[in-house]
Amino acid sequence: MRSSDHVRIGRAAEMLGVTVDTIRRWAEAGRLTVTRTEGGQRLVPIGEVARLIGERRQATTDRPIVAQSARNRFAGIVVRVEKDRVAAVVEVLAGPHRLVSLMTAEAVDELGLKVGDEAICVVKSTNVVVEIPSSRESRT
C-alpha cells in the first residue's frame, strides 16, 4: 500500500463534502473500503473517493434552464467530431454558419455527440473584432 494511493478519512470527508462520521458509517455499511495502518489510522483509497464522487455526480440531476442571457443561438447539425484523450473539436453547420467549438473530450462523451446529431450552439462573447477585407481593385 503506497501512501499516495490513499488519503486520511478527514481528507476523504473534505473531498466528498461529508463529515468524518459519515465516512465511518459508509465504511461500516460496506459502501466504502477503508484500510488501516499498523498504527490503526484509517485510510481511504483514492480510487474509492473518485468512485463516490462519480456516483454522486451521475445521481445529481441538473435543474432545467428556464432562461438565459445569451441571444446568439444557432440550431444545426454536427458535421465533425475530432477527439483525443483530453480535448475535442466539434463542428456544427447551422444554416450558412459553420461554428467550431473546442471543448473537453469528457464533454463530448457526456453529451454523446456524434456526426449527424442535432445541436444548438450558444455563443456568448465579450469581444467582437470587426475587420474590413481588401477590395478586389487595388487602391491607388
Secondary structure, DSSP 8 states (H G I E B T S, - for coil): --GGGEEEHHHHHHHHTS-HHHHHHHHHHTSS--EE-TT--EEEEHHHHHHHHHHHHHH---------S--EEEEEEEEEEEE-SSEEEEEEEETTEEEEEEEEHHHHHHHT--TT-EEEEEE--S---------SS---
